[in-house]
């Protein structure tokens, strides 16, 4: 991830505050140790008419990819942990609306490699629940309760 100037950090923070999202999904995946993939993302949204703005942000940050949706929206998606961590650390002082999400997101990313047991994983899933409570997720079905219940069925 590129080192950003204070001006670019503030600009990207404002863009993320207004037209972005910080979230982590738990996805069932039996190839993972505890049966779930932890999928963190930072996404910036814009009308396809304004694609150039997301292209500029992508150039500033480096990494990630652009995805055109069928509803006329384009997304700039970041999923690489190192890039997301570096970005959030650089823009954190300038975030206003998503500062709590960014702090918790970083805490979760830091905690993830330390998970050794099912109990550790459930604690991490509860942290992800807390992050989603700060967001406006309507489609989230996999949460810490679902994870815990799946462990007790084994």
C-alpha positions as YAML, in Angstrom:
chain: A
units: angstrom
residues:
- id: 1
  name: UNK
  ca: [0.00, 0.00, 0.00]
- id: 2
  name: UNK
  ca: [1.25, 3.42, -0.90]
- id: 3
  name: UNK
  ca: [2.07, 6.04, 1.72]
- id: 4
  name: UNK
  ca: [-0.57, 8.76, 1.46]
- id: 5
  name: UNK
  ca: [-0.13, 12.46, 2.05]
- id: 6
  name: UNK
  ca: [-2.28, 14.04, 4.77]
- id: 7
  name: UNK
  ca: [-4.41, 15.66, 2.09]
- id: 8
  name: UNK
  ca: [-5.03, 12.36, 0.26]
- id: 9
  name: UNK
  ca: [-5.67, 10.58, 3.57]
- id: 10
  name: UNK
  ca: [-8.29, 13.16, 4.51]
- id: 11
  name: UNK
  ca: [-9.87, 12.98, 1.04]
- id: 12
  name: UNK
  ca: [-10.11, 9.18, 1.10]
- id: 13
  name: UNK
  ca: [-11.45, 9.24, 4.67]
- id: 14
  name: UNK
  ca: [-14.20, 11.63, 3.61]
- id: 15
  name: UNK
  ca: [-15.03, 9.48, 0.60]
- id: 16
  name: UNK
  ca: [-15.20, 6.35, 2.78]
- id: 17
  name: UNK
  ca: [-17.32, 8.15, 5.38]
- id: 18
  name: UNK
  ca: [-19.83, 9.18, 2.70]
- id: 19
  name: UNK
  ca: [-19.72, 6.53, -0.03]
- id: 20
  name: UNK
  ca: [-17.97, 3.56, 1.50]
- id: 21
  name: UNK
  ca: [-18.35, 0.54, 3.70]
- id: 22
  name: UNK
  ca: [-16.17, -1.34, 6.18]
- id: 23
  name: UNK
  ca: [-17.42, -4.84, 6.89]
- id: 24
  name: UNK
  ca: [-16.51, -8.45, 7.58]
- id: 25
  name: UNK
  ca: [-18.58, -11.42, 6.52]
- id: 26
  name: UNK
  ca: [-18.54, -14.91, 7.97]
- id: 27
  name: UNK
  ca: [-18.95, -17.30, 5.06]
- id: 28
  name: UNK
  ca: [-19.51, -21.04, 5.43]
- id: 29
  name: UNK
  ca: [-16.51, -22.79, 3.91]
- id: 30
  name: UNK
  ca: [-15.61, -26.32, 4.97]
- id: 31
  name: UNK
  ca: [-12.05, -25.98, 3.70]
- id: 32
  name: UNK
  ca: [-11.31, -23.57, 6.58]
- id: 33
  name: UNK
  ca: [-10.27, -24.90, 9.99]
- id: 34
  name: UNK
  ca: [-13.45, -23.86, 11.83]
- id: 35
  name: UNK
  ca: [-15.76, -24.22, 8.83]
- id: 36
  name: UNK
  ca: [-16.07, -20.49, 8.17]
- id: 37
  name: UNK
  ca: [-14.11, -18.00, 6.14]
- id: 38
  name: UNK
  ca: [-13.63, -14.54, 7.61]
- id: 39
  name: UNK
  ca: [-13.92, -12.17, 4.64]
- id: 40
  name: UNK
  ca: [-13.01, -8.54, 5.44]
- id: 41
  name: UNK
  ca: [-13.63, -5.81, 2.87]
- id: 42
  name: UNK
  ca: [-13.45, -2.08, 2.44]
- id: 43
  name: UNK
  ca: [-15.61, -0.91, -0.45]
- id: 44
  name: UNK
  ca: [-16.10, 2.49, -2.06]
- id: 45
  name: UNK
  ca: [-19.28, 3.04, -4.12]
- id: 46
  name: UNK
  ca: [-20.06, 5.43, -6.96]
- id: 47
  name: UNK
  ca: [-22.35, 5.74, -9.95]
- id: 48
  name: UNK
  ca: [-20.80, 4.30, -13.10]
- id: 49
  name: UNK
  ca: [-21.01, 7.83, -14.54]
- id: 50
  name: UNK
  ca: [-18.40, 8.82, -11.94]
- id: 51
  name: UNK
  ca: [-16.08, 5.84, -12.43]
- id: 52
  name: UNK
  ca: [-13.13, 8.21, -12.82]
- id: 53
  name: UNK
  ca: [-13.29, 9.14, -9.12]
- id: 54
  name: UNK
  ca: [-12.92, 5.54, -8.03]
- id: 55
  name: UNK
  ca: [-10.13, 5.04, -10.56]
- id: 56
  name: UNK
  ca: [-8.31, 7.99, -8.97]
- id: 57
  name: UNK
  ca: [-8.74, 6.55, -5.48]
- id: 58
  name: UNK
  ca: [-7.54, 3.16, -6.73]
- id: 59
  name: UNK
  ca: [-4.43, 4.87, -8.13]
- id: 60
  name: UNK
  ca: [-3.83, 6.62, -4.78]
- id: 61
  name: UNK
  ca: [-4.22, 3.44, -2.74]
- id: 62
  name: UNK
  ca: [-2.97, 0.74, -5.09]
- id: 63
  name: UNK
  ca: [-4.41, -2.76, -5.01]
- id: 64
  name: UNK
  ca: [-8.01, -3.85, -5.04]
- id: 65
  name: UNK
  ca: [-10.28, -4.01, -8.04]
- id: 66
  name: UNK
  ca: [-13.20, -2.21, -9.66]
- id: 67
  name: UNK
  ca: [-16.48, -4.04, -10.18]
- id: 68
  name: UNK
  ca: [-19.43, -2.78, -12.20]
- id: 69
  name: UNK
  ca: [-22.79, -3.84, -10.83]
- id: 70
  name: UNK
  ca: [-25.97, -4.31, -12.88]
- id: 71
  name: UNK
  ca: [-27.71, -1.45, -11.05]
- id: 72
  name: UNK
  ca: [-25.43, 1.29, -12.42]
- id: 73
  name: UNK
  ca: [-23.09, 1.34, -9.42]
- id: 74
  name: UNK
  ca: [-19.37, 0.65, -9.55]
- id: 75
  name: UNK
  ca: [-17.48, -0.62, -6.51]
- id: 76
  name: UNK
  ca: [-13.81, -0.28, -5.65]
- id: 77
  name: UNK
  ca: [-13.18, -3.34, -3.47]
- id: 78
  name: UNK
  ca: [-10.23, -3.90, -1.14]
- id: 79
  name: UNK
  ca: [-9.81, -7.34, 0.41]
- id: 80
  name: UNK
  ca: [-6.07, -7.64, 1.08]
- id: 81
  name: UNK
  ca: [-5.50, -7.48, 4.85]
- id: 82
  name: UNK
  ca: [-2.16, -5.64, 4.63]
- id: 83
  name: UNK
  ca: [-3.59, -2.99, 2.28]
- id: 84
  name: UNK
  ca: [-6.74, -2.50, 4.34]
- id: 85
  name: UNK
  ca: [-4.77, -2.23, 7.59]
- id: 86
  name: UNK
  ca: [-2.33, 0.27, 6.14]
- id: 87
  name: UNK
  ca: [-5.12, 2.33, 4.60]
- id: 88
  name: UNK
  ca: [-7.20, 2.50, 7.79]
- id: 89
  name: UNK
  ca: [-4.19, 3.41, 9.92]
- id: 90
  name: UNK
  ca: [-3.40, 6.29, 7.56]
- id: 91
  name: UNK
  ca: [-6.93, 7.66, 7.29]
- id: 92
  name: UNK
  ca: [-8.15, 6.94, 10.84]
- id: 93
  name: UNK
  ca: [-7.41, 10.46, 12.17]
- id: 94
  name: UNK
  ca: [-9.63, 11.93, 9.44]
- id: 95
  name: UNK
  ca: [-12.60, 9.56, 9.66]
- id: 96
  name: UNK
  ca: [-15.71, 10.93, 11.35]
- id: 97
  name: UNK
  ca: [-18.71, 8.66, 10.80]
- id: 98
  name: UNK
  ca: [-16.83, 5.37, 10.37]
- id: 99
  name: UNK
  ca: [-14.11, 5.86, 12.99]
- id: 100
  name: UNK
  ca: [-15.63, 3.25, 15.37]
- id: 101
  name: UNK
  ca: [-15.97, 0.74, 12.54]
- id: 102
  name: UNK
  ca: [-12.37, 1.31, 11.46]
- id: 103
  name: UNK
  ca: [-11.01, 0.84, 14.98]
- id: 104
  name: UNK
  ca: [-12.98, -2.36, 15.54]
- id: 105
  name: UNK
  ca: [-12.11, -3.64, 12.03]
- id: 106
  name: UNK
  ca: [-8.39, -3.19, 12.81]
- id: 107
  name: UNK
  ca: [-8.83, -4.92, 16.16]
- id: 108
  name: UNK
  ca: [-10.53, -7.89, 14.46]
- id: 109
  name: UNK
  ca: [-7.80, -8.12, 11.79]
- id: 110
  name: UNK
  ca: [-5.19, -8.09, 14.56]
- id: 111
  name: UNK
  ca: [-7.04, -10.75, 16.58]
- id: 112
  name: UNK
  ca: [-7.72, -13.13, 13.67]
- id: 113
  name: UNK
  ca: [-4.22, -14.70, 13.48]
- id: 114
  name: UNK
  ca: [-4.36, -15.40, 17.24]
- id: 115
  name: UNK
  ca: [-7.42, -17.68, 16.98]
- id: 116
  name: UNK
  ca: [-6.50, -21.19, 18.09]
- id: 117
  name: UNK
  ca: [-9.70, -22.75, 19.47]
- id: 118
  name: UNK
  ca: [-13.42, -22.80, 18.76]
- id: 119
  name: UNK
  ca: [-13.90, -20.54, 21.80]
- id: 120
  name: UNK
  ca: [-11.42, -18.04, 20.29]
- id: 121
  name: UNK
  ca: [-13.30, -18.20, 17.00]
- id: 122
  name: UNK
  ca: [-16.63, -17.52, 18.70]
- id: 123
  name: UNK
  ca: [-15.11, -14.48, 20.45]
- id: 124
  name: UNK
  ca: [-13.91, -13.23, 17.05]
- id: 125
  name: UNK
  ca: [-17.37, -13.88, 15.56]
- id: 126
  name: UNK
  ca: [-18.91, -11.80, 18.37]
- id: 127
  name: UNK
  ca: [-16.53, -8.96, 17.52]
- id: 128
  name: UNK
  ca: [-17.72, -9.23, 13.91]
- id: 129
  name: UNK
  ca: [-21.32, -9.06, 15.22]
- id: 130
  name: UNK
  ca: [-20.37, -5.83, 17.02]
- id: 131
  name: UNK
  ca: [-18.95, -4.40, 13.80]
- id: 132
  name: UNK
  ca: [-22.13, -5.22, 11.91]
- id: 133
  name: UNK
  ca: [-24.22, -3.49, 14.60]
- id: 134
  name: UNK
  ca: [-22.35, -0.30, 13.66]
- id: 135
  name: UNK
  ca: [-23.31, -0.83, 10.01]
- id: 136
  name: UNK
  ca: [-26.63, -1.16, 8.22]
- id: 137
  name: UNK
  ca: [-26.42, -4.80, 7.22]
- id: 138
  name: UNK
  ca: [-29.72, -6.32, 6.16]
- id: 139
  name: UNK
  ca: [-28.43, -9.45, 4.45]
- id: 140
  name: UNK
  ca: [-26.27, -10.90, 7.22]
- id: 141
  name: UNK
  ca: [-27.43, -14.34, 8.28]
- id: 142
  name: UNK
  ca: [-24.22, -15.90, 9.63]
- id: 143
  name: UNK
  ca: [-23.38, -14.53, 13.07]
- id: 144
  name: UNK
  ca: [-21.72, -15.74, 16.27]
- id: 145
  name: UNK
  ca: [-24.85, -17.62, 17.36]
- id: 146
  name: UNK
  ca: [-24.97, -19.55, 14.07]
- id: 147
  name: UNK
  ca: [-21.25, -20.34, 14.41]
- id: 148
  name: UNK
  ca: [-21.61, -21.44, 18.03]
- id: 149
  name: UNK
  ca: [-24.64, -23.61, 17.18]
- id: 150
  name: UNK
  ca: [-22.71, -25.25, 14.32]
- id: 151
  name: UNK
  ca: [-19.89, -26.12, 16.73]
- id: 152
  name: UNK
  ca: [-22.27, -27.77, 19.18]
- id: 153
  name: UNK
  ca: [-23.72, -29.96, 16.40]
- id: 154
  name: UNK
  ca: [-20.31, -31.43, 15.62]
...
